[in-house]
Amino acid sequence: MSAPQPISPTFSPQKRRWQFPWVWKITVFYLLVMLAVPIAALLSRAASVGPGHFWQVATRAIALSAYEVTFVTALITALINGVFGTLIAWVLVRYSFPGKRFFDAVVDLPFALPTAVAGLTLATVYSENGWIGRLLAPWGIKIAFTRWGVAVAMLFISLPFVIRTVQPVLTEMEKDVEEAAWSLGATPGQTFWRVILPPLMPAILTGVALGFSRAVGEFGSVVIISSNTPFRDLIASVLVFQSLEQYDYEAAAIIGTVMLLVSLGILFLINLLQAWGQRYAQR
Amino acid sequence: MRSVKSSPTQEKPWLHALLIVIAIGYLALVLLIPAANVIFQAFHKGVVPFVQNLLEPDFLHAVWLTFALALVVVPLNMVFGLCAAWAIARHRFPGRTLLLSMIDLPFSISPVVAGLMLVLVYGRNGWFGSWLHALDIRVIFSFPGMVLATAFVSLPFVAREVIPVLEEIGTEQEEAAKTLGANEWQTFWRVTLPNIRWGLLYGVLLTNARAMGEFGAVAVVSGNVAGLTQTLPLFIEDAYKNYNTESAYAAAVILGLLALVTLVVKEIVERKTGIKPKL
């Protein structure tokens, strides 16, 4: 068969790009108004103070401690969810048990439940009189209104990411490779560490990075479960919010810029991880 | 000689059971017990106090405002998302990857920082502040600012869900429709839209859930005045901080219901079509 001839001029590929020019106008205009202008306003406000002053405000003791609480807690919780998320994904893909569909659906709850509700109920459940907090109180462990509370809120909101990135990879993974390793005499431990885990690693790390990114920016649930005390459990988002409440726009803009730059860095890392994962999948 | 081992697919049943127990235990600690607590707290004094809490004027205003916000933001982001998805999925051009990452950007920016950006643009000392003041238009601490903040945080959903679907269906059907004489609009309504409807539904669903539930960005730009610029999530936090736990939980049940509807519709679509939403 010969190649189909374009019937009308609208068919030629050169023309295609210019169909619906207003679609392009809407896309570009919306992104400019919604994203580019606000980001430019933040960066220009932060830049207007000069590098010396910027550095001084960005590295104030209260800001440094807020970064530490935010980033260290977010990283630890993302890693915990990396371990449990992989385990849950494994159980959901490989095993069958009653209620499996329910547990699978419930994993998405943190995406659907507003963060204020999450913060409220976590603060109650993990307070000294709460269902879980009551069991820990006799041991002298306080969770709500401490840094542990921040960690619980971050665990909640970053839980789905690892599960949802690992699940599709596990589903597609052929069981015969494992069986081959097994029949060649590998122990279950060796099979897990050398055969199952390596192809899952890009997906796990992508999920951890996505969860970390989400936890770093989280505000609603943390502000409710934390006591927001500087140097103890004050996170960076709350510090920005408090600066704004005190009309200290300069400090808010500077700390906000630091957070924006960190987010961009994580986004870049996630893109690298996803590219790595795709290369893995193609092999 | 090695004894015959069971194959890995029939590994030890106790390990099986242990892993399932750990998985369910973790989900219970982090998700299920807190979710059950919302319902328990709202109703543990009976239905009458619960209903009374729902009839407070500040609460009713917060419900109305939350719905009004979603009613404005969801269509806005839907139109943008469809335009952006079509532009990206149907064209190859320099800067395409950059455009894609730009659309994803709101997910990685902290909502508080998003609100701060809007204050720096539209606030009294912001870029357009004096100009808006001269025209007597209030954006920050009023409804337009809350719309902007909500639209910002829920911007990526529709485009993210529709782009993969558009790429998968390809252009053959659209081109066939055009050969048969359909114009652009007819092609969109009769061919493209029916093909992308599930992806679009996902996107709209997630946009709506985020729009109704957004806290940080709206808290920054709204001023959080009860009965005036207070949405349901802000109402919850305000009631909780004022030790009015019962009305906080009454409102939490309403938002929890929204989450439940979102999850159920998502599950139905997933069973019907087999597609999973993009993260």
HADDOCK unambig.tbl for C-alpha pairs under 7 A between the chains (distance, minus, plus):
assign (segid A and resid 17 and name CA) (segid B and resid 91 and name CA) 6.74 0.50 0.50
assign (segid A and resid 23 and name CA) (segid B and resid 83 and name CA) 5.25 0.50 0.50
assign (segid A and resid 24 and name CA) (segid B and resid 87 and name CA) 6.61 0.50 0.50
assign (segid A and resid 26 and name CA) (segid B and resid 80 and name CA) 6.76 0.50 0.50
assign (segid A and resid 27 and name CA) (segid B and resid 80 and name CA) 6.07 0.50 0.50
assign (segid A and resid 27 and name CA) (segid B and resid 83 and name CA) 6.02 0.50 0.50
assign (segid A and resid 27 and name CA) (segid B and resid 84 and name CA) 5.33 0.50 0.50
assign (segid A and resid 34 and name CA) (segid B and resid 152 and name CA) 6.26 0.50 0.50
assign (segid A and resid 38 and name CA) (segid B and resid 117 and name CA) 4.92 0.50 0.50
assign (segid A and resid 38 and name CA) (segid B and resid 118 and name CA) 5.83 0.50 0.50
assign (segid A and resid 38 and name CA) (segid B and resid 121 and name CA) 6.11 0.50 0.50
assign (segid A and resid 39 and name CA) (segid B and resid 117 and name CA) 6.34 0.50 0.50
assign (segid A and resid 41 and name CA) (segid B and resid 117 and name CA) 6.48 0.50 0.50
assign (segid A and resid 41 and name CA) (segid B and resid 120 and name CA) 6.01 0.50 0.50
assign (segid A and resid 41 and name CA) (segid B and resid 121 and name CA) 5.98 0.50 0.50
assign (segid A and resid 42 and name CA) (segid B and resid 117 and name CA) 5.40 0.50 0.50
assign (segid A and resid 42 and name CA) (segid B and resid 120 and name CA) 6.50 0.50 0.50
assign (segid A and resid 87 and name CA) (segid B and resid 23 and name CA) 6.67 0.50 0.50
assign (segid A and resid 88 and name CA) (segid B and resid 23 and name CA) 5.07 0.50 0.50
assign (segid A and resid 91 and name CA) (segid B and resid 19 and name CA) 6.83 0.50 0.50
assign (segid A and resid 91 and name CA) (segid B and resid 20 and name CA) 6.08 0.50 0.50
assign (segid A and resid 105 and name CA) (segid B and resid 267 and name CA) 6.91 0.50 0.50
assign (segid A and resid 112 and name CA) (segid B and resid 209 and name CA) 6.03 0.50 0.50
assign (segid A and resid 112 and name CA) (segid B and resid 259 and name CA) 4.70 0.50 0.50
assign (segid A and resid 112 and name CA) (segid B and resid 262 and name CA) 6.49 0.50 0.50
assign (segid A and resid 112 and name CA) (segid B and resid 263 and name CA) 6.93 0.50 0.50
assign (segid A and resid 113 and name CA) (segid B and resid 256 and name CA) 6.17 0.50 0.50
assign (segid A and resid 113 and name CA) (segid B and resid 259 and name CA) 4.97 0.50 0.50
assign (segid A and resid 114 and name CA) (segid B and resid 213 and name CA) 4.32 0.50 0.50
assign (segid A and resid 114 and name CA) (segid B and resid 214 and name CA) 6.59 0.50 0.50
assign (segid A and resid 114 and name CA) (segid B and resid 255 and name CA) 6.91 0.50 0.50
assign (segid A and resid 115 and name CA) (segid B and resid 213 and name CA) 6.97 0.50 0.50
assign (segid A and resid 116 and name CA) (segid B and resid 215 and name CA) 6.60 0.50 0.50
assign (segid A and resid 116 and name CA) (segid B and resid 233 and name CA) 5.50 0.50 0.50
assign (segid A and resid 116 and name CA) (segid B and resid 236 and name CA) 6.76 0.50 0.50
assign (segid A and resid 116 and name CA) (segid B and resid 237 and name CA) 6.57 0.50 0.50
assign (segid A and resid 117 and name CA) (segid B and resid 252 and name CA) 5.45 0.50 0.50
assign (segid A and resid 121 and name CA) (segid B and resid 34 and name CA) 5.53 0.50 0.50
assign (segid A and resid 121 and name CA) (segid B and resid 37 and name CA) 6.48 0.50 0.50
assign (segid A and resid 121 and name CA) (segid B and resid 38 and name CA) 6.00 0.50 0.50
assign (segid A and resid 122 and name CA) (segid B and resid 34 and name CA) 5.80 0.50 0.50
assign (segid A and resid 125 and name CA) (segid B and resid 34 and name CA) 6.20 0.50 0.50
assign (segid A and resid 156 and name CA) (segid B and resid 30 and name CA) 5.78 0.50 0.50
assign (segid A and resid 156 and name CA) (segid B and resid 31 and name CA) 6.81 0.50 0.50
assign (segid A and resid 179 and name CA) (segid B and resid 7 and name CA) 6.77 0.50 0.50
assign (segid A and resid 179 and name CA) (segid B and resid 8 and name CA) 6.30 0.50 0.50
assign (segid A and resid 182 and name CA) (segid B and resid 8 and name CA) 6.82 0.50 0.50
assign (segid A and resid 213 and name CA) (segid B and resid 108 and name CA) 6.21 0.50 0.50
assign (segid A and resid 214 and name CA) (segid B and resid 108 and name CA) 6.75 0.50 0.50
assign (segid A and resid 217 and name CA) (segid B and resid 109 and name CA) 6.46 0.50 0.50
assign (segid A and resid 217 and name CA) (segid B and resid 110 and name CA) 3.94 0.50 0.50
assign (segid A and resid 217 and name CA) (segid B and resid 111 and name CA) 6.84 0.50 0.50
assign (segid A and resid 218 and name CA) (segid B and resid 110 and name CA) 6.42 0.50 0.50
assign (segid A and resid 219 and name CA) (segid B and resid 216 and name CA) 5.81 0.50 0.50
assign (segid A and resid 220 and name CA) (segid B and resid 215 and name CA) 5.62 0.50 0.50
assign (segid A and resid 220 and name CA) (segid B and resid 216 and name CA) 5.68 0.50 0.50
assign (segid A and resid 224 and name CA) (segid B and resid 237 and name CA) 6.92 0.50 0.50
assign (segid A and resid 237 and name CA) (segid B and resid 112 and name CA) 6.06 0.50 0.50
assign (segid A and resid 241 and name CA) (segid B and resid 112 and name CA) 6.59 0.50 0.50
assign (segid A and resid 241 and name CA) (segid B and resid 220 and name CA) 6.97 0.50 0.50
assign (segid A and resid 256 and name CA) (segid B and resid 113 and name CA) 5.51 0.50 0.50
assign (segid A and resid 260 and name CA) (segid B and resid 109 and name CA) 6.18 0.50 0.50
assign (segid A and resid 263 and name CA) (segid B and resid 108 and name CA) 5.64 0.50 0.50
assign (segid A and resid 263 and name CA) (segid B and resid 109 and name CA) 6.18 0.50 0.50
assign (segid A and resid 267 and name CA) (segid B and resid 108 and name CA) 6.92 0.50 0.50
